[in-house]
Amino acid sequence: MTSPLQPKMVIGDELAAAADGRTFDVVEPHRGTVVAQVPLGAQEDVDRAVAAAQRAFEGPWSSMAASDRGRLMLRFAQVVQDHEEELAQLESRQIGKPIRGARWEVAQVAKVLEFYAGATTKLHGSTIPVSRPGFDFTLREPIGVVGLIVPWNFPIMMAAWKVGPALAAGNTAILKPASYSPLTALRLGELALEAGLPAGVLNVITGPGPVVGGGLAAHAGIGKIAFTGETATGQEIMRTAAGTIKKVTLELGGKSPNIVFADADLEKFASTSPYAVFDNCGQDCCARSRILVERSVHDQVVELFAKATQAVVVGDPADPATEVGPLVSFKQRATVESYVESGLAEGARLVTGGIRPTMDGLTEGAYLLPTVFDDMTPGMRISREEIFGPVVGITPFDTEEEALRLANDSPYGLSGSIWTRDMAKGLRAAKALRSGVISVNCNNSVHVEAPFGGYKQSGIGKDLGMESLEGYTELKNVFVDIS
Ligand code: NAD
């Protein structure tokens, strides 16, 4: 067995242990072994990181020409690309993510950094025809030091979604990864230095969410928190950030619908949609975990979907053939299993899954087979709550109006899919859904060029696109009197 990695935090140009020297273990969920011992940061480390980020902001970064900033970010993207396989292996190991998914996600990191490198010179203000004689114009300016708090389900990709626009807009940043998944974020911080980003532009600190994340949210030296994670944590961050009137962007939970009308290409729906909920073992904020299906094709859809689900390859994350690995932890599996029990107790019909796999090599890990419930009704817990595991429920509907009412009957509003060959119906439904990211006849509409983010309790503000970049700026208005 190899000995655990011992990465350090990135504070300024220093690879730093926690001020008090403490560490915590990162345990991989495939076998339950310790893969790394990581600094257990505390308030003193938050303060050190804020000081380093402030120095960099006041020093080289905010005064650098936007085009030079862009060039440095392009170099950063290239260095990440040069380390893609190393990063993918780390990602796969720390959270049990299948290596093929990890490779794809790490490749997205370089693309996101490239997009925002190009965007540095496209962040414009406007001139406004006011009613007094003079010139009125706006300037987009960086906020200063921003705190970026990210979850464990897509660790390095979520980090890139925030680091890219934050730096491109001229801010300096402190990245705080989740404790299940600190390894790729820490490496990203090292690679930023290797790429030549000035010390302190990107700092990475680790430690308990309430202490290190909470410390960032409370810190007077930070102007904005961009957060991705659970809705309850987002609420806590908003409360803490209120103390210093910080700007907040929150990307939170979801309970997204997958609406199947009778005229849809049912084969295409069934062959692709298991991945819309079981990918990343269901630990996906966009997971289409509620299938709403028109009653006339209900039985056919249940049969096709169950067959496609049983064909999903569950296995060792290191195997390139694996499509679904373990959950992130044994604790997370216990939570998901309690939802399976509640589905059964509330009268949903288990179609497939709901149990741990018995295949050789998987019994020691935090595995659970992809699980499909039929006869799910809107009041059930499995229909209302974000399970964050490989569980989907199917509910029949009779009319378009009923489908949309059921789809919108959720405190969340992140994403959702609509399947129909009638494009007028598809567009009507896309307009009617109270969610931020909609797909028609597919299950993914996430693009670096386009805004991503939730309605209702799924969040505030956007990731990706130029909209995200604007979210990392202050907007100044200047009037020049020429009377
Ligand atoms: P989480 O809320 O437990 O943790 C997210 C981050 O917040 C971690 O870095 C954690 O250490 C930190 N944190 C925890 N408590 C904190 C506090 N009191 N103050 C400041 N920071 C704190 O979320 P998770 O379990 O890592 O991720 C899963 C959740 O993320 C799910 O709800 C999922 O839907 C959501 N998510 C949303 C999106 C989106 O874009 N909308 C994307 C991915 C994940």
Boltz pocket constraint, residues with backbone or C-beta under 6 A from the ligand:
constraints:
  - pocket:
      binder: B
      contacts: [[A, 149], [A, 150], [A, 151], [A, 152], [A, 153], [A, 154], [A, 158], [A, 176], [A, 177], [A, 178], [A, 179], [A, 207], [A, 208], [A, 209], [A, 210], [A, 211], [A, 212], [A, 213], [A, 214], [A, 215], [A, 217], [A, 228], [A, 229], [A, 230], [A, 231], [A, 233], [A, 234], [A, 236], [A, 237], [A, 250], [A, 251], [A, 252], [A, 253], [A, 254], [A, 284], [A, 285], [A, 286], [A, 386], [A, 388], [A, 414], [A, 454], [A, 458], [A, 459]]
      max_distance: 6.0
